[in-house]
Amino acid sequence: MSRLIIISNRLPFSIDREGDKISVRQSSGGLVSAIKSYFENANDRDKTITEKLWVGVADFPRQDWQAVEQEQNEHEDFKVLPLFAFSDKQLYEDYYNGFSNSVLWPLFHYFSSLAEFKANYFDAYIKVNLFFADQLTPLLHPDDTIWIHDYQLMLLPQLLRGENPELSIGFFLHIPFPSYEIFRLLPTEWKKTLLQGIMGADLIGFHTHDYVQHFIQSVKIVLGVDTYFQNLQYQDRLVKVDLFPIGVDFKKFNSTRNDPTIMRMRDDLKKNFEHKKIVFSVDRLDYTKGLMSRLMAIEYFLNTYPQWRERVVFILNVVPSRDTIKAYDDRKKEIEEKIGTVNGKFSTISWQPIIYRYNHLNFTELMALYHAADAALVTPLRDGMNLVAKEYVATSSEGGVLILSELAGAASELNEALLVNPIDMVDVGGAINRALIMPEAEKRNRITIMQKRLQDYDVVRWVGDFLEQLSIVKREQQKFEVRVVDERIVGMLKDQYEESHKRCLLLDYDGTLAPITRIPSQAIPNKQLIDFLRNLAAEDRNYVTIISGREGDVLEKWFGDLPLTLVAEHGASIKKKGEAWRHEVSVADKWKDQIRPLLKFFVNRCAGSFIEEKRNTIAWHYRNTQGGLGFTRSRELLNNLTQLIQNSPLQVVDGNKVIEVRISGFDKGVAVLKIVNEISPDFTLCIGDDITDEDMFKALEQRTRAYTIKVGYGSTAAKYTIISQAQVLPLLDHLTENAYAGSQI
Ligand code: GDG
């Protein structure tokens, strides 16, 4: 049982005061209706949530809140905690209109030229995020579930986590996460701070697959986070990134066809524009919505398809927004001028092509327009999702046609819309014509398919899915939580070792049996280690394998005369005890010629780095580079390689200070399974330190009496962990009572 705390910059309502009369007005944003619908519909289903609280900034005075608080909290399914105390108006201004809406908003929507990178904006952003954290921290319990929303609060997950590491924290970004080429334009320190902030969450959600990938790429490059598909390992925690395309309250919109007031208003509209097709659009006034391009497309359409003149009206409803920001106010003037030009050019005595309104519509009006419209023209230049597109489809009862920008997040789900490039007026103009001449059956077919999809993944599913994934990540974290090998575990391992008849010991070399050295060729095993391994392998019941990324020749030189199994190049070559080397991969070497020039280029760009070539792999090492340069270059190389090897049988491994390219299809996991299946041991101990060793740990996860140990901190699939390489031989020595003269752990 836990509390669910929703945190967003704005509260889901505002308070209006006229003299002594105070009234509460629900906000119209997508998030508000999503969460409200979930609370209304999921009450009986979700018994694990005991209390729901919504926290946000109050845009009304404290005394107004006191006047409505009791009624509001009794009436709603959730309690509200408004945050007051922004006596420093400039601070809030710099945070909200400044950093949030004049840096993050334009940049994340690919309008980088509009971003104003002012240091005081960023300072204010930090301060207001800290203010949220300070207000919330004393109220939180470790078993609370926190869901933080949107770009205004990107630092909050980490700030809350710092004070209360146990919390379940989800973060959802409602706007696009841009490609790294855009994100990188932020000053270096800001990039880091923002990403570290978000990474305080356990689950991070986006609307589309692209945004998920862009985010993962940015955290890899900027924070050097290890990733495994959509799982990120960050500061010893598993963080999951996933897509959750927000839905709409399908039932609410779809059932408006049964509302007589709405239908009457729809009929009036139709009558008003008798014998004319209606093309409708409604947007906040925002440069991302593509209003100017849309007007140009309408002009092009009226020029190119003159047969539609006097037979179509474009109802363009623009909702006031952020008009204190100059970039917004300028656009308004431009748009209104353009509307004047188009209307002036094409109007007749009895007809005007564009009906423009700069106002907020009430719900009934909006629904009547959705129903009356023969087509909806939704052409943002960028949009996280765009709910108007989904609402129009959900509402439509007569098979309206949706013309949708391919740059809106919604385009990835609404494939049956007429998808257009919003700045290509030929494309948009053509689509308007297609929509207006589309046969009834085709319209109905398209809309029915989309409605089915919206019905299946509605807003209640969206919220439910996110919260369920959040609890799954928490469970996975507990599973992944590494247990440091202590006396009790050593005792248990020792008992198991002694009782067993066939023991399989699978040992990585670099970073496990031997310390990491600056130059790999210098990590030569000393006599003590060789003697230790000889003794270990001499015991009848022991089957010892050294499993390494190194080349067979090197392993042969070092351990060739010991009674061991050797696995080279992550399983590409295997030499079983007493047998000859067997090469598992037989692919011509030519692929290396494609990769080598790129690695050479990076060697030149990064002093101290070098290339290592093995039989089946080629690697770029950056252990010996200065400061953070090696790491920065490694992220770039990773990026280039990933693109270069697309659709090839190669894979790139982001190892410990090394980027390696190799043939896919074999890894240490595959290799250990072969060995274990052949030996059928009743005790398996596998130790490794590197990312490539995770494959072994995962492969052995389900086997009984198989114990996996990771050397060093970091999330891992291993059952146990030991802190440093220096503890490996003493541990083995203690278990096996071998003759190694190391210190006890
Ligand atoms: C963010 C992201 C993402 C609009 N005008 C009127 C009105 N609306 C309602 C619509 C719709 C909502 O406002 C606008 O939808 P958006 O999708 O643009 O939502 P935002 O919250 O502004 O934006 C966006 C969204 O978050 C959800 O994640 O889709 O990409 O930018 O619900 O119906 N409602 C009424 N009168 C209006 O004049 N009643």
Residues whose N, C-alpha, C, O or C-beta is under 5 A from the ligand:
A	BS01	GDG	S28 G29 G30 L31 H174 I175 I246 V282 V319 N359 H360 L361 N362 F363 L366 D383 G384 M385 N386 L387 V388
